[in-house]
């Protein structure tokens, strides 16, 4: 039954966020270079839900030692491309009197940073350790979705900041071996991977 439900994973990279959907039999389209360019991608009909994770490089407050100046236009180009796809799917109403949106859910994710200046206050914010992933990295979600349930109790010892973790620790907590594509090799690539336990909680709330 789920195979008829299409999930778009925009700028999905390793496919970590959409992995629970893929495992549950949904048709997942990972709109990621080099196969797909989010700026030119044309969404199919009857999209069920959309996950969007545009690169945070230009918006991150952690970007303090970059060799090139911050280019917000470059970052916003991808964000706007994600929204264009979301809007294109959301406006496909069957009749003028409909009160049910075409998309079951849509969600755009980015670490806490300058993107808040443009999108306003997020719908939901979380720390990975609040779902059982062993580190901290304040993350914002915007969109129309059911809020995933945080753990009632979590280990405070797991709130070590992402940027303080060793590469070996990063690989362990992010379950790199289980991901869809080739293993990331840099901190930046690892940083962009959605925390697996959060991804599962989001799926449980938005099936």
N, C-alpha and C positions, 0 to 999 in steps of 0.2 A: 504493500500500500504506500509506503514512504517513497518508493522509487519514482512516483509521479510528482513528488514535491521537489522543486528546483531551489537550491540554495546558491546564491552568488557570494563568493568570498573575495571581495575586492581588495587588491593589494595583499592577497592572502599569504604570500611567501611560502613558508613551510606547510601551510595548511593546518596549523595547530588549532586555530579557533574552530574551524569547520570539521575537524576530525571526528568529534562525536556524531555529527550528522552523517558523515560518510559511513561510519561504522554501523549506524542505524538504518542504512539503506537508502538515504536520500540521494538525489542526484546533485552532486556538488560541482560547481564550475569555479575553479580557482583562477581568478582574473589577475594573473601575475606575469610579468616579463620573464622569459622572452616569448612565451606562447601568446599571451594576450596583453594588450596595452589598455589600461583603464580609460585613457583619454580618447580612444577610438572604438572601444567595445560597444557592440549593440546587443542589449539584453534580449533573451528569447521571450516568448509569450509565457504567461502563467507562472511567473516567478513567485515562489512561496515566501522566501525571506532573504534578507540581505545583511551580510556582515561586512563592514568596511574598516580597514586599518591603514589609512594613508601614512606614509613615512613621517616620523616625528622629527627628523633631522633639523629642519629649519625652525621648529617651534620649541624645541627642548631647552629648558633652563640649564640643563647640564652641558650645553654647548658653549664652553668657556675657553677652549684651547684650539678651536678650529682654525685652519690655515686660510680659509676663504671667509669673507664677510657673510653674515646671515642674509639669506635671500627669501623673504617671506612670500614674494610673488611666485617663486618656484614651488614652495610648499603648498600654497593655496591653489595652484593649478591642479594638483592631484586631488585635493579636497573637493574642489568644485566639480571635477570629473566624476568623483564618487557620488556627489549629490545629484548630478545630472542623470546618472543611471537610476538612482533611487526615485527621483521625481518621474522619470520616464515610465518606470514600472507602476508607481503609485497613481498616476493619472489615467491608467487604463480602466476606467470604470465601465461597467456593463450598461448602465442606464443612469439618467439624470437624477433619479430619486434614490439611488443606492445610498446606504448609510454604513456599509461595511467596506473598508479599504481593501484594495487588491492584495497588498502585502500583509501577511500575517504578522510580520515584525520587520523592523530595520534598525540597525545600530551602527554607529560610527565610534571608533575607539582611538584614543591617543593618550599618552602620558600627560600628567598635569604640566601645563606650559602655556605658551603664547597663543595656542589655538583657542583658548578660553576667551581671548580678547575679541575674537571674530564670531564665535558661536554662542557666546554667553555662558551662563551657568550650566553645567552638565546635568543630565537627568539622574546620573548615578556615579558615584566615585567609590573606589575600593583599593585596598592593598592586597597583593597576592596572598599574604599570610592569613588574611581573613577567610580564605577558602581552603587553606591547608597547604599552599605552596610556600616554600621556605625562604622567603625574602620579602623586602618591602620595595615598592615602586608605585607611587600614587598614580592611579590611572582613572581617566574620565571616560564616560560613555554618554553619547547624545543619541536621541532617537525615539522610536515608538516601540517599546518592548516590555515584556514582563521582567521585573527586577529579580535577578538571581538571589537566592537566599544565602547569606553569609553564615559561617559557623557560629554557634552560640558561644563556643569557647575555642580559643586557639592559643598556641604556644607563643608567648612573647619572645622567647629566645630565637624565634624564626624571623624577627623583624630586621635582620641585617640588611643594610641598603645594598641594592643591586650593584652599584659602582664599587662597593668594597669587597665583593665576592671574587674569589679566584676563578680562573677559567675552568678548573677541574670541578669546582662547586657548581658553577653555572651549568655545565654539561649534566651533572647528576640531577639537579633539581628540575631541569627542563626536559628530562627524558628524551634527549636528542635522538637516541637510537630508534625511537618509535615514530619519528616524524616522516612525513610523506616524501620530502625531497632530500637532497644531499645535505650532510651535516654542516651547519654554519661553522665558520672558522674564526671569526672575529667577534669582539665584544659587541660591536654595533649590530651584527647579524643576530647574535644571541639575544640581545636586548629586545629585538623586535618580535620575538616568539611569544605568543599568548600563553600565559600560565595554564597548564593542562587541567588543574582542578577547577579553576575558574571557568574554563571552556566547558567542562562537563556540567557545572552548575548552571551556566547560561543555557545550555541545551535542555536541561531538565525543566527550566522555566519557560522555554520557548520552543516547544516541539511542533 
